[in-house]
Amino acid sequence: MEEMINKLLTWPVMIYLLIITFAFFVPEMWFQHQCRKKAKRRQLAGLPADNLMNVTETLSQTRFEAQVQSLVFILAVIVAPFMIGMFLLGDDSNRKEQRDGLALAFAGMLIWSLTTGTDVAKAFLGGLSFRTLVAFRKPIQVGDRVTLQEHSGKVLSIGTFFVMLQTENDDLVSIPTHGLWSSVLISANAGERYSLCVMDFYLASFATQAQRQQAEDIIWDAIQASPYLEVSQPMQIYMSQMPLAIQLTAKAYVASTYNEFLFKSDVTTAFLNHAAENDLPLSHFQKQK
């Protein structure tokens, strides 16, 4: 054991560990610094800190960061010990001991990183892998309105350690990136600015044919009149009979996914106002989720 410790306490091993330490933290710190500089420039120019209209540019930056971090990690853990070993060629006992120590450090680091590393190492590796997946397969993107681990909101950033969401109430939620491998990822707009909006309305089960037609017409007109409607996408309304109500389900696309609640409010307000003015019988039934 003492001989192994002596082999590890050599300058090549110390340099190798120092390189790995830098590989873990320097790229992430650099990208954060660049983001702060960009936000400051936008603030000085009177612009918001983030640019909601340029999701493609943000996704491209995320892909670039993932590629750089993957490359740096591979170079630090795998390539660096072989490069250091090139300076240790020779047959004297001192260099042989240094090569043995470097080989032990490399094997230990590889096993530690892939199996029983610290929580930080596991989070880094899992998060880095997830960022790489996002960069190439795009299950979610910056700017998407998503549901992750029962939290819904807009994706602000996809980092190595955390995915940042902004909820409807402007709360910031940090979700550990490495844990998303085993989670269901739900994206409402999948990189598009618009998304499908589904709205349910309930008439009393005894509503007449004329009243059902009135309800359908007012919902249709309210959808078309809303400034939040994405007119390039189809819309439809259909009815279904339920034990205690007649359900009308409207499906339409909202132009900006973040305005879904305003879109629903427009249509619902128009429907309720018409129901009150024309004595449409509404049902108090609510569909169980």
Stockholm file with secondary structure:
# STOCKHOLM 1.0

chainA/1-289         MEEMINKLLTWPVMIYLLIITFAFFVPEMWFQHQCRKKAKRRQLAGLPADNLMNVTETLSQTRFEAQVQSLVFILAVIVAPFMIGMFLLGDDSNRKEQRDGLALAFAGMLIWSLTTGTDVAKAFLGGLSFRTLVAFRKPIQVGDRVTLQEHSGKVLSIGTFFVMLQTENDDLVSIPTHGLWSSVLISANAGERYSLCVMDFYLASFATQAQRQQAEDIIWDAIQASPYLEVSQPMQIYMSQMPLAIQLTAKAYVASTYNEFLFKSDVTTAFLNHAAENDLPLSHFQKQK
#=GR chainA/1-289 SS CHHHHHHHSSHHHHHHHHHHHHHHHHHHHHHHHHHHHHHHHHHHTTCCSSCTTCHHHHHHHHHHHHHHHHHHHHIIIIIHHHHHHGGGCSSSHHHHHHHHHHHHHHHHHHHIIIIICCHHHHHHHHHHHHHHHHHHHCSSCTTCEEEETTEEEEEEEECSSEEEEECTTSCEEEEEGGGGGGSCEEESSTTCSCEEEEEEEEEETTCCHHHHHHHHHHHHHHHHHCTTBCTTSCCEEEEEECSSEEEEEEEEEESSGGGHHHHHHHHHHHHHHHHHHHTCCBCCCCCCC
#=GC SS_cons         CHHHHHHHSSHHHHHHHHHHHHHHHHHHHHHHHHHHHHHHHHHHTTCCSSCTTCHHHHHHHHHHHHHHHHHHHHIIIIIHHHHHHGGGCSSSHHHHHHHHHHHHHHHHHHHIIIIICCHHHHHHHHHHHHHHHHHHHCSSCTTCEEEETTEEEEEEEECSSEEEEECTTSCEEEEEGGGGGGSCEEESSTTCSCEEEEEEEEEETTCCHHHHHHHHHHHHHHHHHCTTBCTTSCCEEEEEECSSEEEEEEEEEESSGGGHHHHHHHHHHHHHHHHHHHTCCBCCCCCCC
//
